[in-house]
């Protein structure tokens, strides 16, 4: 009675998990350890096995682990091994096995059951992150060894997060009915960040340049939300590959990154990371050749796919690109199975390499099946319709890469990986698309300032992947000093699972243009849209718009040409846009080009009668080979538009083109072009019928940490606007205006901020200029 009461009192105490005394953990027979256990001669027959002390585990279960069973001859060795077998089950904290006459007495003390697993002291990592790491669970059998194993797992998790000084102590709270609560007491301590990065053996490039190449960064105050300065052994291996590829791009074909080591500071507060580089010699390309064993595809037809020539510095990535381009060229010429092998011969004495691309027919492979995983919300058909290759088709690596890019461009996924696996036959292959979904819904409140609209507030609701169908639906309201709008739209990019994008818009817009042209404008209506893709690069869209426009609040001293247009007009317009797009990415282009041809015809009802044509295009030229960074891009764009009224009607000012602001930096919105300079007027901008624009912009990274998200640009804009038919008091000089300047874009935690400083290089005396343009907006 007294012993039972003492046990119940002790069950409520917090007891640390200690390594058991070896004497307590050794198997025992009878009351003494095995070494001192009395032994009888191996004679007699086992008549039965008596089990005591068990609470949860059935006696028959315990008997099943015994190597001696009733009817067997007593053997001391088998009795000892039975004892060890019972201990090995992990079910008991103590076992005693003894021979009593012709029977075997087994006394056990069961390990407790885990009632609850808890964590204390963890702030950086939540319970939801820690719980999957530990193996002990509720209602599992508790053992000291399992608790220590889980402790080590938690320490390794914290180490991967850079917290090498973290401590974990497992403690148990004993409860009644042989149960325990397991509590891991955690002291996280500070993160061990990368304090310094060193390079050994580099002579061609400085440490500061190589620090920009690797993904690991030194700890700095301006990286509060970045994990790149946290020590990660896996990232060091990735850095070695980044360094190797960088040197290969620069011509160092023999480069080796022999080591990447990290030394923990004595106070465990940071790491010193050192990369050892063996640069080797730099090579130039001496000879480039292509040989082809493909039927009906001569080597001369493939040489144009090589994007380097004799005399260039060797570039390992250019060799890879050319290899892929030759394979793609062979595919396009009717050879579905192409294998390209670049053969490189070094002449170390001369510092040159000869490169031969050996083109042969590769193994015949056909796509047996396509499997999609990871899409818990997005429907399979939404992803499958982006595939440029179907089950049963010949395997084409170029089409697989294009498929991956198209799925990425959907914007529904954080990452997309397409892998291959053997099929049911040697000539069959299975494609697997693994996606990682991201949130596609937005509820946004925003505010900011732009030079064009002034101070603004924005509220919106959008779902870019409605119910996983790929439908984009949104409603948005903007209130600003000079522009307010309310619009809602819905777009199905694959209507009825066909190659047809269908959408509709309803809008209400007011614009205050009194600072530019002396009036305010209001328009509301709807638009219906449909689009069709002819092929991978060519698509066309059709739009019908019905809109009520109103020119009101005209200034008393506004131009008479504007006063004449005060009032309401109805627009009924059908338009089309034909787009040819060869950019590497629609979201963030670095190479390629896009051309658009648009036509609007108004007059199918309503008061407006005109035909308006537009032609514009952009070309992106990367400087990665020359400057070693893909973020150096030259963007050249140009556009032209012409408005031609018909049916005896004169075009309205709300339908004309305007020049300045976004399409001509260095000039105010509507700051260049035809203007009424007659006496007593506000010198209002009148817009024009013929618009010509051209912009050359060089985008480049700034010499500051990339984590800040700041990029630079330098630009030259050229524009011309003419009214064609000018009236009295109107100046209409179609000579080009030119603006030039520099700008930065900051993808800040508060939103995208654009700053442009531009000066008008060529202008007229009556043009309105603007040196500084500022745009800021945020959503939260």
C-alpha positions in Angstrom: 0.0 0.0 0.0 2.7 2.4 0.9 4.8 1.5 -2.1 1.8 2.0 -4.4 1.1 5.4 -2.9 4.8 6.5 -3.3 4.7 5.4 -7.0 1.6 7.5 -7.7 3.2 10.6 -6.1 6.3 10.2 -8.2 4.3 9.9 -11.3 3.6 13.6 -11.3 7.2 14.7 -11.2 9.2 16.1 -14.1 12.0 13.6 -14.7 14.9 14.1 -17.2 15.7 11.4 -19.6 19.1 10.1 -18.5 21.3 7.5 -20.1 20.4 4.3 -18.1 23.0 2.7 -15.8 24.6 -0.2 -17.7 23.9 -2.4 -14.7 20.2 -1.5 -15.0 20.0 -2.2 -18.7 21.6 -5.6 -18.8 19.4 -8.6 -19.2 18.8 -10.5 -16.0 17.7 -14.0 -15.1 16.2 -14.2 -11.7 17.3 -11.4 -9.3 20.9 -11.3 -10.4 22.7 -10.3 -13.7 23.3 -13.1 -16.2 26.9 -13.5 -15.2 25.9 -14.5 -11.6 22.7 -16.3 -12.5 22.5 -19.8 -11.0 22.4 -22.5 -13.7 21.1 -26.0 -13.7 22.3 -28.8 -15.8 20.6 -28.9 -19.2 18.3 -31.7 -18.1 14.6 -32.0 -17.8 11.7 -30.8 -20.0 9.9 -27.5 -20.0 6.5 -28.0 -18.6 5.2 -24.4 -19.0 6.0 -20.7 -19.1 4.6 -18.3 -16.4 4.5 -14.6 -17.3 4.0 -11.8 -14.7 4.2 -8.0 -14.6 2.6 -7.5 -18.0 -0.2 -4.9 -18.3 -0.8 -4.2 -22.0 1.0 -7.0 -23.7 -0.7 -10.4 -23.8 1.1 -13.3 -22.0 0.9 -15.4 -25.2 2.7 -12.6 -27.1 5.5 -12.7 -24.6 5.7 -16.5 -24.7 5.9 -16.4 -28.6 9.3 -14.6 -28.2 10.7 -17.4 -26.1 13.1 -19.8 -27.8 12.2 -22.5 -25.3 8.6 -23.8 -25.5 6.8 -26.4 -23.4 8.0 -29.9 -24.4 11.6 -28.7 -25.1 14.6 -29.9 -23.2 16.0 -27.2 -20.9 19.1 -25.5 -22.5 20.9 -22.6 -20.7 22.0 -21.0 -24.0 18.5 -20.9 -25.4 17.2 -19.5 -22.1 19.8 -16.7 -22.3 18.9 -15.9 -26.0 15.3 -15.8 -25.1 16.1 -13.1 -22.6 17.9 -11.1 -25.2 15.1 -11.5 -27.7 12.6 -10.1 -25.3 14.8 -7.1 -24.7 15.3 -6.6 -28.4 11.6 -6.1 -28.9 11.8 -2.6 -27.3 8.7 -3.3 -25.4 10.2 -3.7 -21.9 12.5 -1.7 -19.7 13.3 -4.7 -17.5 13.0 -8.5 -18.1 13.8 -11.3 -15.7 13.9 -15.0 -16.8 14.4 -17.8 -14.3 13.9 -21.6 -14.1 11.7 -22.7 -11.4 11.6 -26.5 -11.3 10.4 -27.7 -14.7 8.8 -24.3 -15.5 10.1 -21.0 -16.7 9.2 -17.8 -14.8 9.3 -14.6 -16.9 8.8 -11.3 -15.1 8.6 -8.1 -17.2 8.4 -4.4 -16.7 6.9 -2.7 -19.7 8.2 0.5 -21.3 5.7 3.3 -20.8 3.3 4.6 -23.5 3.7 8.1 -24.8 0.7 10.1 -23.9 1.7 13.4 -25.5 4.8 14.9 -27.3 5.3 18.6 -26.7 7.9 21.3 -27.5 8.9 24.2 -25.3 11.2 27.2 -26.1 10.9 27.0 -29.9 10.1 30.4 -31.4 11.8 30.3 -34.8 10.4 26.9 -35.8 6.8 26.1 -35.1 5.5 22.8 -33.7 4.2 22.0 -37.1 7.7 22.1 -38.5 9.3 20.1 -35.6 6.6 17.4 -35.1 7.2 15.5 -38.4 10.9 15.2 -37.6 10.5 13.2 -34.4 9.6 9.5 -34.6 7.9 9.1 -31.2 4.2 9.7 -31.4 1.2 9.6 -29.1 0.4 6.0 -28.1 3.8 4.8 -29.2 6.2 2.9 -26.9 8.7 5.2 -25.2 12.3 4.2 -25.0 15.3 6.3 -23.9 17.1 5.4 -27.1 14.2 6.7 -29.2 14.1 9.9 -27.3 17.8 10.5 -27.8 17.4 9.7 -31.5 14.7 12.3 -31.8 16.8 14.8 -30.0 19.6 14.3 -32.5 17.1 14.8 -35.4 15.9 18.1 -33.9 19.5 19.3 -33.6 20.2 18.4 -37.2 17.0 20.3 -38.3 18.2 23.4 -36.4 21.7 23.0 -37.9 20.2 23.0 -41.4 18.6 26.3 -40.5 21.9 27.7 -39.4 21.4 27.4 -35.6 24.3 25.3 -34.6 24.3 26.5 -31.1 20.8 25.2 -30.4 20.3 22.8 -27.5 17.5 20.1 -27.1 16.8 18.3 -23.9 14.1 15.6 -23.8 12.3 15.4 -20.5 9.5 13.0 -19.4 6.6 13.5 -17.1 5.5 10.2 -15.6 1.7 9.6 -15.5 -0.5 6.9 -14.1 -1.2 3.7 -16.0 2.5 3.5 -17.1 2.2 6.6 -19.4 4.5 9.5 -19.9 4.4 13.0 -21.5 7.5 13.7 -23.6 8.7 17.3 -23.6 11.6 18.6 -25.7 13.0 21.7 -24.1 14.7 23.7 -26.8 17.0 26.7 -26.6 17.4 28.0 -30.1 20.1 30.6 -29.6 21.3 32.8 -32.5 21.8 31.7 -36.1 25.3 30.9 -37.3 25.6 33.0 -40.4 28.3 33.1 -43.0 30.7 35.8 -41.7 33.2 35.8 -44.5 33.7 34.2 -47.9 37.3 33.6 -49.2 38.7 32.4 -52.5 42.1 30.7 -52.9 43.8 30.2 -56.2 41.9 32.8 -58.2 44.1 35.2 -60.3 41.8 36.0 -63.3 38.9 37.3 -61.2 38.8 39.1 -57.9 37.1 37.9 -54.8 34.5 40.5 -55.1 33.6 39.3 -58.6 33.4 35.7 -57.6 31.3 36.6 -54.6 28.6 37.7 -57.0 28.7 34.3 -58.8 28.1 32.1 -55.8 24.7 31.7 -54.2 26.0 32.0 -50.6 26.3 35.5 -49.3 28.0 37.2 -46.4 25.8 38.3 -43.5 24.7 41.9 -43.8 22.2 44.2 -42.3 20.3 44.6 -45.6 19.4 40.9 -45.8 16.9 40.6 -43.0 14.5 38.4 -45.0 17.1 36.4 -47.0 18.4 32.9 -46.1 21.4 33.2 -48.5 23.7 34.1 -45.7 22.8 31.0 -43.7 25.4 28.3 -43.8 24.1 25.3 -45.8 26.4 22.5 -46.9 24.2 21.6 -49.9 24.5 25.2 -51.1 28.3 25.0 -51.0 28.1 22.1 -53.5 25.8 24.3 -55.6 28.3 27.1 -55.4 31.1 24.9 -56.7 29.0 24.2 -59.8 28.2 27.9 -60.2 31.9 28.7 -60.1 32.8 26.0 -62.5 30.2 27.0 -65.0 31.2 30.7 -64.7 34.9 29.9 -65.5 33.8 27.6 -68.4 31.8 30.5 -69.9 35.0 32.6 -69.8 37.1 30.1 -71.6 38.8 28.2 -68.7 38.1 24.7 -70.0 40.3 23.0 -67.5 39.0 24.7 -64.4 38.5 22.7 -61.2 36.9 23.8 -57.9 38.9 21.5 -55.7 37.3 22.3 -52.4 34.6 24.2 -50.7 35.1 24.2 -46.9 33.4 25.9 -43.9 35.0 26.6 -40.6 32.8 27.4 -37.6 34.0 30.2 -35.4 35.1 29.3 -31.9 32.1 31.0 -30.4 29.8 29.2 -32.9 28.5 32.6 -34.1 29.4 32.3 -37.7 31.2 30.4 -40.5 34.2 31.2 -42.6 33.7 29.7 -46.1 36.6 29.1 -48.4 36.5 28.0 -52.1 39.7 26.6 -53.6 40.0 27.3 -57.4 42.4 25.8 -59.9 41.7 28.0 -62.9 44.0 26.4 -65.5 44.6 28.0 -68.9 42.2 30.1 -70.9 41.4 28.8 -74.4 40.2 30.3 -77.7 38.3 28.4 -80.3 40.5 27.5 -83.3 38.2 25.4 -85.4 34.4 24.7 -85.4 32.9 21.9 -87.5 29.7 20.0 -87.8 29.4 16.4 -89.1 26.0 14.8 -89.8 25.0 11.2 -90.2 21.3 12.0 -90.5 19.5 11.0 -93.6 18.4 14.0 -95.7 19.9 16.5 -93.2 23.3 17.7 -94.4 25.8 19.3 -92.1 25.7 22.6 -93.9 22.0 22.9 -92.8 23.0 22.6 -89.2 26.0 24.9 -89.0 23.9 28.0 -88.6 22.7 26.7 -85.2 26.3 27.2 -83.7 26.3 30.5 -82.0 30.1 31.0 -81.8 32.9 31.0 -84.3 36.7 30.7 -84.6 38.6 33.2 -82.6 36.0 33.5 -79.8 36.9 32.6 -76.3 35.8 29.1 -75.4 32.4 29.1 -73.8 31.2 25.9 -72.2 27.6 27.1 -72.0 27.7 28.2 -75.7 28.7 24.6 -76.5 25.7 23.3 -74.6 23.4 25.8 -76.3 24.7 25.0 -79.7 24.4 21.3 -79.0 20.7 21.8 -78.1 20.2 24.2 -81.1 21.6 21.6 -83.5 19.3 18.9 -82.1 16.3 21.2 -82.4 17.3 22.1 -86.0 17.5 18.4 -86.9 14.0 17.9 -85.3 12.5 20.7 -87.4 14.0 19.2 -90.6 12.1 15.9 -90.0 14.6 13.9 -88.0 12.8 13.2 -84.7 15.6 11.2 -83.2 18.8 13.3 -83.1 21.9 12.8 -80.9 24.6 15.5 -80.9 28.0 14.8 -79.3 30.4 17.8 -79.0 34.0 16.6 -79.3 36.6 19.0 -77.9 40.3 18.7 -78.6 42.7 20.9 -76.6 46.0 22.3 -77.8 47.4 23.3 -74.4 50.6 24.7 -75.9 48.7 27.1 -78.3 45.8 27.7 -75.9 43.2 26.7 -78.4 40.4 24.1 -78.8 38.9 22.4 -81.8 35.2 21.7 -81.5 33.4 19.2 -83.7 29.6 18.5 -83.3 29.0 14.9 -84.3 25.3 14.5 -85.3 23.9 11.0 -85.5 20.5 9.3 -85.4 19.8 8.7 -81.7 17.8 6.0 -80.0 14.1 5.8 -81.1 11.9 6.8 -78.2 8.2 7.3 -78.1 6.1 8.9 -75.3 4.2 6.1 -73.7 2.4 8.1 -71.0 2.3 11.5 -69.3 1.9 11.7 -65.6 1.2 14.9 -63.6 1.8 15.1 -59.9 1.6 17.8 -57.3 -1.5 19.5 -58.6 -3.8 19.3 -55.6 -6.0 22.1 -56.9 -5.3 22.7 -60.6 -7.1 20.3 -62.9 -5.0 17.9 -65.0 -6.5 19.2 -68.2 -5.3 22.7 -67.5 -1.7 21.4 -67.4 -2.1 18.9 -70.2 -3.3 21.4 -72.7 0.1 23.2 -72.4 2.0 20.1 -73.5 3.5 20.4 -76.9 3.9 16.7 -77.1 1.3 14.0 -76.8 1.2 10.3 -75.8 2.4 8.2 -78.7 4.5 11.0 -80.3 8.2 10.7 -80.9 10.1 12.1 -77.9 11.3 15.6 -78.7 13.5 17.3 -76.1 12.8 20.8 -77.6 9.1 20.3 -77.2 9.5 19.2 -73.7 11.5 22.3 -72.8 8.9 24.5 -74.5 6.2 22.7 -72.5 7.9 23.4 -69.3 8.2 27.1 -70.2 4.5 27.3 -71.1 3.4 25.7 -67.8 5.7 28.2 -65.9 4.1 31.1 -67.8 0.7 30.1 -66.5 1.8 31.6 -63.2 0.0 28.9 -61.2 3.1 27.1 -59.9 6.2 27.9 -57.9 8.2 25.3 -59.8 7.8 22.9 -62.7 10.0 19.9 -63.3 9.5 17.5 -66.2 11.4 14.2 -65.9 11.7 11.1 -68.0 11.5 7.4 -66.9 11.8 4.1 -68.8 8.5 2.8 -70.2 7.2 -0.7 -70.7 9.6 -1.3 -73.6 13.1 -0.1 -74.5 11.7 2.3 -77.1 9.1 3.7 -74.7 9.5 6.6 -72.3 7.3 8.1 -69.6 7.1 11.8 -69.0 6.4 13.1 -65.5 5.4 16.7 -64.8 5.9 17.5 -61.1 4.4 20.9 -60.1 4.4 22.9 -56.9 1.3 25.0 -56.7 1.2 28.6 -55.5 -1.6 30.7 -54.2 -3.4 32.2 -57.2 -6.0 34.2 -55.3 -5.5 37.9 -54.4 -7.4 40.2 -52.0 -5.5 43.4 -52.3 -5.5 46.8 -50.7 -3.0 49.2 -52.1 -1.9 52.8 -52.3 0.8 54.9 -53.8 1.6 57.7 -56.1 2.3 58.0 -59.8 3.2 61.0 -61.9 0.3 60.4 -64.2 -2.5 59.6 -61.8 -1.3 61.3 -58.6 -2.0 59.8 -55.2 -4.0 56.6 -55.5 -5.8 53.9 -53.6 -6.6 50.5 -55.0 -8.7 47.6 -53.9 -9.1 44.4 -55.8 -10.2 40.8 -55.7 -8.7 38.3 -58.2 -8.5 34.6 -58.8 -6.2 33.6 -61.6 -7.1 29.9 -61.5 -10.7 29.8 -60.5 -11.6 26.4 -59.0 -8.5 25.0 -60.7 -10.0 25.5 -64.2 -7.5 28.1 -65.4 -10.2 30.8 -65.6 -9.0 34.3 -64.6 -11.6 36.4 -62.8 -11.1 39.7 -61.2 -12.7 42.9 -59.9 -10.7 46.0 -59.2 -11.4 49.6 -58.1 -8.9 52.5 -58.2 -9.4 55.9 -56.8 -6.8 58.5 -57.8 -6.4 62.3 -58.1 -6.6 62.2 -61.9 -8.0 58.8 -62.7 -10.5 56.5 -61.1 -11.9 53.2 -62.4 -14.0 50.2 -61.6 -13.7 47.1 -63.8 -14.4 43.5 -63.7 -13.4 40.8 -66.1 -13.4 37.0 -66.6 -11.2 35.1 -69.1 -11.2 31.4 -70.0 -7.9 30.7 -71.8 -9.3 27.4 -73.2 -13.0 27.7 -73.8 -14.7 24.3 -74.0 -11.2 22.8 -73.9 -10.5 24.1 -77.3 -7.8 26.4 -78.7 -10.0 29.4 -78.0 -9.6 32.1 -75.3 -12.8 33.9 -74.5 -13.4 36.7 -72.1 -15.6 39.7 -71.1 -15.0 43.0 -69.4 -17.3 45.6 -67.8 -15.7 48.9 -67.0 -16.3 52.4 -65.6 -13.4 55.0 -66.0 -13.1 58.7 -65.2 -10.0 60.7 -66.1 -9.2 64.3 -65.1 -7.2 65.8 -68.1 -7.7 69.4 -67.2 -3.9 69.8 -66.6 -3.2 68.6 -70.1 -6.2 69.3 -72.3 -8.7 71.2 -70.3 -11.5 68.6 -69.8 -12.6 65.5 -67.9 -13.6 62.3 -69.5 -15.9 59.5 -68.4 -16.5 56.2 -70.1 -18.4 53.0 -69.2 -19.4 49.9 -71.1 -18.3 46.4 -71.8 -16.1 44.4 -74.1 -16.2 40.8 -75.4 -13.0 39.1 -76.4 -11.9 35.9 -78.2 -8.5 34.7 -79.1 -7.0 31.9 -81.2 -3.5 30.4 -81.5 -2.5 29.4 -85.0 0.7 27.8 -83.8 3.2 28.1 -81.0 4.2 31.7 -81.9 1.3 33.2 -83.9 -2.0 34.1 -82.3 -4.9 36.5 -83.0 -7.5 38.1 -80.8 -10.9 39.8 -81.6 -12.6 42.3 -79.4 -16.0 44.0 -79.6 -16.4 47.1 -77.4 -19.5 49.1 -76.7 -18.8 52.2 -74.6 -20.6 55.5 -73.7 -18.1 58.4 -73.5 -18.7 61.8 -72.0 -16.4 64.9 -72.3 -17.4 67.2 -69.5 -16.2 69.9 -67.1 -14.5 71.7 -69.9 -12.4 74.7 -68.8 -13.9 78.1 -69.8 -10.6 79.0 -71.5 -10.0 75.6 -73.0 -9.3 75.2 -76.7 -12.3 75.7 -78.9 -11.5 72.4 -80.6 -12.2 70.7 -77.3 -15.3 72.8 -76.4 -16.8 71.6 -79.7 -16.6 68.0 -78.5 -18.3 68.5 -75.1 -21.0 66.0 -74.5 -21.8 62.3 -74.9 -20.9 59.9 -77.7 -21.5 56.2 -78.2 -18.6 54.0 -79.4 -19.3 50.7 -81.1 -16.0 49.2 -82.1 -14.6 45.9 -83.3 -10.9 45.3 -83.1 -8.3 42.6 -83.9 -4.7 42.0 -82.8 -2.3 39.6 -84.6 0.8 38.7 -82.5 3.9 36.9 -83.4 5.9 36.2 -80.3 9.4 34.6 -80.2 10.5 35.8 -76.8 12.1 33.3 -74.4 9.5 34.3 -71.8 6.4 36.4 -71.8 6.8 37.3 -68.1 10.5 38.3 -68.1 12.0 38.3 -71.6 15.7 38.3 -72.0 16.0 37.3 -75.7 13.8 37.1 -78.8 11.2 39.4 -80.3 7.5 40.1 -80.5 5.5 41.9 -83.2 1.9 43.0 -83.0 -0.5 44.3 -85.7 -3.8 45.8 -84.5 -6.8 47.3 -86.2 -9.9 48.9 -84.7 -13.0 49.7 -86.8 -15.7 52.0 -85.2 -19.0 52.7 -86.8 -21.1 49.6 -86.3 -23.6 51.8 -84.6 -22.8 54.8 -82.4 -21.5 58.2 -83.3 -17.8 57.4 -83.8 -16.6 56.5 -87.3 -12.9 55.7 -87.8 -10.3 53.0 -88.7 -7.3 52.9 -86.4 -4.3 50.8 -87.1 -1.3 50.0 -84.9 2.0 48.3 -85.4 4.5 47.7 -82.7 7.3 45.4 -81.8 10.2 44.7 -79.4 13.5 43.0 -79.7 15.5 41.7 -76.8 19.3 41.2 -77.1 21.1 39.5 -74.2 24.6 40.4 -73.3 25.3 37.3 -71.3 28.1 36.0 -73.5 29.9 39.4 -73.5 29.4 40.4 -69.9 28.9 37.1 -68.2 25.5 38.0 -66.7 22.0 37.3 -68.1 20.6 40.4 -66.5 22.3 42.7 -69.1 19.7 43.1 -71.8 19.3 45.5 -74.7 15.6 46.1 -75.4 14.7 47.9 -78.7 11.0 48.7 -79.4 9.1 50.7 -81.9 5.5 51.5 -82.7 3.3 53.3 -85.2 -0.4 54.2 -85.2 -2.7 55.9 -87.6 -6.3 57.1 -87.1 -8.4 57.6 -90.2 -12.0 58.9 -89.8 -14.7 57.9 -92.4 -18.3 58.5 -93.2 -17.8 62.3 -93.2 -17.2 62.3 -89.4 -14.4 64.1 -87.7 -12.5 62.0 -85.1 -13.0 62.8 -81.4 -10.2 63.9 -79.1 -10.9 60.9 -76.9 -10.0 58.6 -79.8 -6.7 60.3 -80.8 -3.1 59.3 -79.9 -1.1 61.3 -77.3 2.6 61.6 -76.9 4.6 62.0 -73.7 5.0 60.3 -70.4 5.3 56.5 -70.7 5.9 56.5 -74.5 8.3 59.5 -74.5 10.2 60.0 -71.2 11.4 63.5 -70.6 8.1 64.9 -71.6 4.8 65.2 -69.6 1.8 63.2 -70.4 0.5 64.7 -73.7 3.4 67.1 -73.4 4.5 66.8 -77.1 2.6 67.1 -80.3 -0.1 69.3 -81.7 -1.2 72.1 -79.4 -3.6 75.1 -79.5 -1.6 78.2 -79.0 -4.3 80.7 -80.0 -4.7 83.7 -77.7 -6.8 83.2 -74.6 -6.5 79.4 -74.6 -4.9 77.1 -72.1 -2.4 75.9 -74.8 -4.2 72.5 -74.5 -2.8 69.3 -76.1 -5.0 68.1 -78.9 -3.6 64.7 -79.7 -3.0 63.5 -83.2 -3.8 60.9 -85.9 -0.3 59.7 -86.7 2.0 58.4 -83.9 5.5 57.1 -84.3 7.6 56.0 -81.3 10.9 54.3 -80.8 12.8 53.4 -77.6 16.2 51.9 -76.9 16.7 50.7 -73.4 19.7 49.0 -71.8 18.9 47.1 -68.6 21.7 46.2 -66.2 22.3 45.1 -62.6 23.6 47.7 -60.3 26.8 47.1 -58.3 24.9 46.5 -55.1 23.7 43.2 -53.5 21.1 41.5 -55.7 18.9 40.8 -52.6 17.9 44.5 -52.6 16.0 43.9 -55.8 17.2 47.1 -57.5 18.0 47.2 -61.3 19.1 50.0 -63.5 18.4 51.1 -67.0 19.5 53.8 -69.5 17.3 54.8 -72.3 16.7 57.0 -75.4 13.1 57.6 -76.5 12.1 59.1 -79.8 8.5 60.1 -80.8 6.5 62.0 -83.3 2.8 63.0 -83.3 0.9 64.8 -86.0 -2.7 65.9 -86.3 -2.3 65.9 -90.1 -5.1 68.5 -90.5 -4.4 71.5 -88.3 -6.8 74.4 -87.8 -6.2 78.1 -87.0 -4.0 78.7 -84.0 -2.9 75.1 -83.9 0.8 74.2 -84.2 1.5 70.8 -85.6 5.1 70.0 -86.2 5.7 66.4 -86.9 9.4 66.6 -86.4 10.7 64.0 -83.9 11.2 64.7 -80.2 13.9 63.0 -78.3 14.3 62.2 -74.6 17.2 60.4 -72.8 17.9 59.4 -69.3 18.4 56.8 -66.7 16.2 55.0 -64.2 16.0 52.4 -61.5 13.4 49.9 -60.5 13.1 48.6 -57.0 11.1 45.6 -56.2 10.7 46.6 -52.6 8.8 44.8 -49.9 6.2 47.6 -50.2 5.7 47.2 -54.0 7.4 48.1 -57.3 9.0 51.6 -57.3 10.1 53.1 -60.6 12.3 56.2 -60.8 13.2 57.8 -64.1 15.4 60.9 -64.7 15.1 62.1 -68.3 16.0 65.2 -70.2 14.4 66.4 -73.4 17.2 66.4 -76.0 15.1 67.5 -78.9 11.9 69.5 -78.3 9.8 72.5 -79.3 9.4 75.6 -77.3 5.8 74.9 -76.6 6.3 71.3 -75.4 5.8 70.5 -71.8 8.8 68.6 -70.3 9.2 66.5 -67.2 12.6 65.6 -65.8 11.5 63.3 -63.0 9.0 60.5 -63.2 8.0 58.6 -60.1 5.7 55.6 -59.8 4.9 53.7 -56.6 2.3 51.2 -55.7 1.9 48.5 -53.2 -0.6 45.7 -52.3 -1.0 44.0 -49.0 
